[in-house]
Amino acid sequence: MKSNRPLIRLTFSQERYNILIRKQRNGNASFNDLIELDEIVNRDPAIRESILEEMQEIDNPTQGRDKPDIIIPEQFRPVNLLQQIRAFINKLFMIATHLLKPAL
């Protein structure tokens, strides 16, 4: 039975790089694995170039991509003294009801 997935040809260095990066991201990489990863990155120019491109995308995320702007909502602040007092009392009641809830 044939699968429709295209074949991806990787060199030994690329395959080993992928394995070591997965181990690093999972937190399972040993010191020797990290040393080997560093050697692969320094030895293989294609891998080094891809890492530099990724780092450039992280530093400048809006360059070359149309990402929506991140909107940070402003927190509501009471305008006058009466609203500030009302907000303070509401917070007190919320804290009091939270503390008085029976534990299950």
N, C-alpha and C positions, 0 to 999 in steps of 0.2 A: 504494500500500500504506500503510495507516494504522499508526502505532505507538501503543502503549498508554501511552506516557509522557505525563504531563500537561504542558501548556504552562506555562512559567514566564515571567511578564511582569516585565521589569526596566526601570527607567528608564535613561537614558544614564549618569547618575551611578553607579547601582548596578553597571552592567556595567563601567564604567571602573574602579570601585573593585575589583571582582573581578579584573580583569586586572592592576592595579597590585599588589594583594596577592600574587597568584601570582608576579609578577616579583620582589617583595621576598623572598618565601620561598625562591625559587630562587637568590637572590643576584645577579640580573641587573638590578636596579633602579638607574637612574642618579639623580643628585641631583635633576634636574628631575622625574623620576617620583615621587620621595618628596615633593617640594614639592607636586605636583599631588594626590597622595594626601592630604596634610595639608589642602589646600584643600577637597577633597571631603568629608572628615570634618567639617571645621568648618562647611561650607555646608549639608549634608544632615542634618536632625535624625533621620531614621530610621536612617541609617547610624551616626551618633554614638551613638544609644541602643543599637544592637546591639553596638557595640564596648564600651560601658560595661557591658553585661550580660556579655559574654565576660570582661572584666577582673574582674568581680565573681565569676564562676565560678572563675577561676584563683586569686583570692585566698582564696576559701572553697570548696574543692572538695567538701566533705562536705555543704554546705547544699543541700537539695532533691534530693539523689541518694542512692540506696542503693548505695554502693560498698563492696566488702569491705575490711576493715581490712588494712593492709599489715603483714605479719608479718616481722620481721627475726630470722633465726635467730641464736641466741647461739653464739659460737665455743666449741668445746670446749677447756677448759683442764685439763691434768693435775692430779689432786688431790694426790698425794703426791710425794715426791722421786724415788722409783723411776720413776714414770710420766713425770716431767719429764725424767729422764736418758734414758729409752727414746725419748721423742719427739725429743730433741735428736740422738741417734745416728741415728734414722731419717731425720731431715732431712739430716744429713751424708751418709748413704749415697745419698739421693735426689739431692743436689747432685752428688756424686761420679759417679754413674752417668750423670747428664745431661751432665756435662762430658766423660766418656770415650766417649760415643757417637761412632762414626765419621760424618763428614760424607759425604753422598751426592752 
